[in-house]
Amino acid sequence: MQNKLQDGEGKQLSTVDEDARLLSKRGQSVAGYNVQIAVDSKHHLIVAEKVTNDGNDTKQLAPMLENAQEVLQPEDLVGLADS
C-alpha cells in the first residue's frame, strides 16, 4: 500500500477503491466520485455525463456545456449549475 501511495499522483489512497478520492459532502469527507450530467430541459433526458475523481467541480461546467451543445445543437444554450 505504501508503494502505491508513493507511486500515485495524489496524496490519497482508498483501501476499497484506489481510483476514489476524498470529496466533501455536508461537512464530511467521503471517498467517492464526482458526477456531472447535462439534461435536456424539454424532454428531461440526460444528454451528456462525466464521472471524475476530481474533488472540485469548478472546471466541469464548460466541458459539460460543450458536450450538451454538440448533442443538442441548439441556436442558444442556457446552462444552470449548483454551487
Order of alpha helices (4+ residues) and beta strands (2+ residues): alpha-beta-beta-beta-beta-alpha
